[in-house]
Amino acid sequence: MNNNNKVFAQGWRDYELIDAGGGKKLERWGDIITIRPELQAYFKSGLSFVEWYNLAHWEFTEKKGQSGNWKSLQPAPQQWQITYKNIHFNLELTKFKHLGLFPEQQLNWEKLKDCVTPDSRFLNLFAYTGAASIIAKSLGADVTHVDSVKQLISWSKRNMESSELEDIRWIHDDAFKFAKRQKNKGAKFDVIVMDPPAWGIGANKEKWKLETHLPQLMEVAFDILENDGWLIVNTYSPKINTEDLFKIANKFFSPDQIDVNELWMKTYSKKDLFFGCLLHAKKG
């Protein structure tokens, strides 16, 4: 068991966290550089904002809630593609500041190489644009991808096709409800990845709070996980720390099979940026 240590995701040729501070982060995605809001960047940036604006192509400004607008700082496309090893990701500017990829998930992508085999049954819940799904498919897994937003499933399909892969099972559904139905059917998976939102409102106006629902979600995931199977969970909620996450996991997994850490990335300017908590747990 490992608890309450820091682990650091790494950038790669097509992605770099250049700097962070002043409530923002400066990132390079291939040849395109963006400025986005970041609550965890409450410290002073390593570079001056003058330097940021000389580098950046796009800046996102929040207007209402988490939605907002992109401002062009110098000519650049609004849609482009980057590569991670043999996987191709299609990026675009969205009104919710995201571009279609969470680069801090790089640690989980690397973990998949240790726990996915060509005959693995792989389940990705709250799957977003499918990075983990596509990487698991590239490793030969039988992949089921679940997300409640149709547009994100379409985006995931484009990423799969751009990576010259096929035969991912796409499920447009509430991830928690889907997992519960799989439990009722007696289905089992060898690897389950979950990246649940901190909060949200369902199709029937039901409220989702991660700190409230995570124990139930983890119990269902445990029940549909094969013996010797792996569960990978990210939590971005400020109300769940590594101790909380370990306690929840320890209700189902033995303590020596639980690895819980704070997830961080280092910037080129030597600043450290926090991205929530990360759980890797093995059943049995």
C-alpha positions in Angstrom: 0.0 0.0 0.0 1.2 3.5 -0.9 -0.7 6.5 0.5 -0.4 10.2 0.3 2.7 10.5 -1.9 3.1 12.7 -4.9 3.3 11.2 -8.4 4.1 13.3 -11.5 2.6 12.9 -15.0 5.0 13.7 -17.8 4.7 15.7 -20.9 5.8 14.3 -24.2 6.8 15.6 -27.7 3.3 17.0 -28.5 2.4 18.2 -25.1 4.1 20.5 -22.6 2.9 22.3 -19.4 5.0 25.4 -19.9 4.0 27.4 -16.8 1.3 28.0 -14.3 0.4 30.7 -11.8 -2.0 33.6 -11.2 -5.0 31.3 -11.7 -4.0 30.2 -15.2 -1.8 27.6 -17.0 0.2 27.9 -20.2 0.3 24.8 -22.3 1.7 23.7 -25.7 -0.3 21.2 -27.7 1.8 20.3 -30.7 2.5 23.7 -32.3 -0.4 25.5 -30.6 0.0 27.3 -27.2 -3.0 28.1 -25.0 -3.8 29.9 -21.8 -6.6 28.5 -19.6 -8.0 29.2 -16.2 -6.7 26.9 -13.4 -7.9 27.1 -9.8 -4.9 25.1 -8.5 -2.5 27.7 -9.9 -2.9 30.1 -7.0 0.9 30.8 -6.8 3.1 33.3 -8.8 3.9 32.1 -12.3 7.5 31.3 -13.3 7.4 33.5 -16.4 5.8 36.9 -16.7 2.3 37.2 -18.3 4.0 39.4 -20.9 6.1 36.3 -21.9 2.9 34.2 -21.9 1.1 36.5 -24.3 4.1 36.6 -26.6 4.0 32.8 -26.8 0.3 32.0 -26.8 -2.1 31.5 -29.7 -5.4 31.3 -27.7 -6.7 32.4 -24.3 -9.9 31.1 -22.7 -11.9 33.5 -20.6 -14.7 32.2 -18.3 -18.0 34.1 -18.7 -20.6 32.1 -16.8 -20.1 29.0 -14.7 -17.4 27.0 -16.5 -18.3 28.2 -20.0 -16.7 31.1 -21.8 -14.9 32.2 -25.0 -11.6 31.8 -26.7 -9.7 34.9 -27.7 -7.2 34.7 -30.6 -3.8 36.1 -29.7 -2.1 35.2 -32.9 -3.2 33.2 -36.0 -3.8 29.5 -35.3 -6.4 26.8 -36.2 -9.3 26.1 -33.9 -9.0 22.3 -34.6 -5.8 20.3 -34.9 -4.3 17.0 -34.0 -1.5 15.8 -31.7 0.1 12.4 -31.2 0.9 10.3 -28.1 3.1 7.4 -29.2 0.9 5.6 -31.8 -2.4 7.3 -30.8 -3.8 10.4 -32.5 -6.0 12.9 -30.7 -8.2 15.4 -32.4 -8.3 18.7 -30.5 -10.6 21.6 -30.7 -11.5 24.8 -28.8 -14.7 24.2 -26.7 -16.9 26.6 -24.8 -16.0 24.8 -21.6 -12.2 25.5 -21.9 -11.3 21.9 -22.6 -9.6 20.9 -25.8 -10.5 17.2 -25.8 -7.7 15.7 -23.7 -6.5 15.6 -20.1 -2.7 15.2 -20.4 -2.3 14.5 -16.7 -3.9 11.1 -17.5 -0.5 10.2 -19.0 0.3 8.2 -15.8 -2.8 6.1 -16.3 -2.1 5.5 -19.9 1.3 4.1 -18.9 -0.3 2.0 -16.2 -2.5 0.3 -18.8 0.7 -1.3 -20.3 1.0 -3.2 -17.0 -2.5 -4.4 -16.6 -4.1 -4.7 -20.1 -3.5 -7.9 -22.1 -4.8 -8.8 -25.6 -7.7 -10.8 -24.0 -8.6 -8.2 -21.3 -12.2 -7.0 -20.9 -11.7 -3.2 -20.5 -14.4 -0.8 -19.2 -14.0 3.0 -19.4 -16.6 4.8 -17.3 -17.1 8.6 -17.7 -14.9 8.1 -20.7 -14.9 11.6 -22.2 -13.1 11.6 -25.6 -11.7 8.1 -25.1 -7.9 8.4 -24.6 -7.8 5.4 -22.2 -10.3 3.4 -24.4 -8.2 3.9 -27.5 -4.9 3.1 -25.8 -6.4 -0.1 -24.3 -7.7 -1.0 -27.8 -4.2 -0.5 -29.2 -3.0 -3.0 -26.6 -5.5 -5.6 -27.8 -8.2 -5.3 -25.2 -12.0 -5.8 -25.7 -13.1 -2.2 -24.9 -16.4 -0.9 -23.7 -16.6 2.9 -23.6 -19.4 4.6 -21.6 -20.3 8.3 -21.6 -23.5 10.2 -21.2 -22.7 12.9 -23.9 -23.3 11.9 -27.5 -20.9 14.5 -28.9 -18.1 13.1 -26.8 -18.7 9.6 -28.1 -18.6 11.0 -31.7 -15.3 12.7 -30.8 -13.9 9.5 -29.3 -14.8 7.6 -32.6 -12.8 10.2 -34.6 -9.8 9.6 -32.3 -10.1 5.9 -32.8 -10.4 6.2 -36.6 -7.4 8.7 -36.7 -5.4 6.1 -34.7 -6.4 3.4 -37.3 -8.2 1.2 -34.8 -11.7 -0.2 -34.7 -14.3 -2.2 -32.8 -14.6 -0.2 -29.6 -18.1 -0.8 -28.1 -19.7 2.7 -27.7 -22.3 3.1 -24.9 -24.3 6.3 -24.7 -25.5 6.1 -21.1 -25.1 7.2 -17.5 -21.9 5.5 -16.4 -23.2 4.7 -12.9 -26.5 3.2 -14.1 -24.6 1.2 -16.8 -22.3 -0.2 -14.2 -25.2 -1.2 -11.9 -26.9 -3.0 -14.8 -23.7 -4.9 -15.6 -23.6 -6.0 -11.9 -27.2 -7.3 -12.2 -26.2 -9.2 -15.4 -23.2 -10.8 -13.6 -20.8 -9.2 -16.1 -17.1 -9.0 -15.2 -14.2 -6.8 -16.5 -10.4 -7.2 -16.1 -9.7 -3.5 -16.0 -12.0 -0.6 -15.1 -11.1 3.1 -15.5 -13.2 5.8 -13.9 -12.8 9.5 -14.2 -16.0 10.7 -12.5 -16.9 14.4 -12.3 -16.8 16.3 -9.0 -20.4 17.4 -9.5 -23.1 17.3 -12.1 -26.8 17.1 -12.8 -28.3 14.0 -14.5 -30.8 13.8 -17.3 -33.6 13.6 -14.8 -32.3 16.5 -12.8 -30.7 14.2 -10.2 -27.7 15.8 -8.5 -24.3 14.1 -8.5 -21.7 14.9 -5.9 -18.6 12.8 -6.0 -18.0 12.8 -2.3 -21.5 11.4 -1.8 -21.6 8.9 -4.6 -18.0 7.6 -4.8 -18.5 4.8 -2.2 -21.5 3.4 -4.1 -19.7 3.8 -7.4 -16.6 2.0 -6.2 -18.7 -0.8 -4.7 -20.3 -1.5 -8.0 -17.0 -1.3 -9.8 -15.5 -3.8 -7.3 -18.4 -6.1 -7.9 -18.0 -6.2 -11.7 -14.2 -6.5 -11.5 -12.6 -9.9 -12.1 -10.3 -11.4 -9.4 -6.8 -10.0 -10.1 -8.5 -7.2 -12.0 -7.4 -3.5 -11.8 -9.4 -0.4 -10.9 -8.0 3.0 -11.9 -9.8 6.1 -10.5 -9.1 9.8 -10.8 -10.8 12.3 -8.5 -10.6 16.0 -9.1 -13.0 17.0 -6.2 -11.4 19.3 -3.6 -13.5 17.5 -1.0 -11.7 14.2 -1.5 -8.1 13.8 -0.4 -5.8 10.8 -0.5 -6.8 9.7 3.0 -10.5 9.8 2.0 -9.9 7.9 -1.2 -7.9 5.2 0.6 -10.6 4.8 3.2 -13.3 4.3 0.6 -11.1 1.8 -1.4 -10.2 -0.1 1.7 -13.8 -1.0 2.2 -13.5 -3.3 -0.8 -9.8 -3.8 -1.5 -7.1 -5.2 0.8 -4.8 -2.4 1.9 -1.7 -4.0 0.4 -3.4 -3.8 -3.0 -4.2 -0.1 -2.9 -2.0 2.6 -4.3 -3.2 6.2 -3.6 -1.3 9.3 -4.6 -1.7 13.0 -5.3 -1.4 13.6 -9.0 0.9 16.5 -10.1 2.7 17.8 -13.2 5.8 19.9 -13.3 6.0 22.9 -15.6 8.9 23.9 -17.8 9.3 26.9 -15.5 9.8 24.5 -12.4 6.3 25.1 -10.9 4.4 22.1 -9.6 0.6 21.9 -10.4 -1.9 19.7 -8.5 -4.5 17.7 -10.4 -6.3 15.8 -7.7 -6.0 12.2 -6.4 -5.2 9.0 -8.2 -6.1 5.4 -7.2 -4.7 2.2 -8.6 -6.2 -0.9 -6.9 -5.9 -4.6 -7.6 -8.6 -7.1 -6.6 -7.7 -10.3 -4.9 
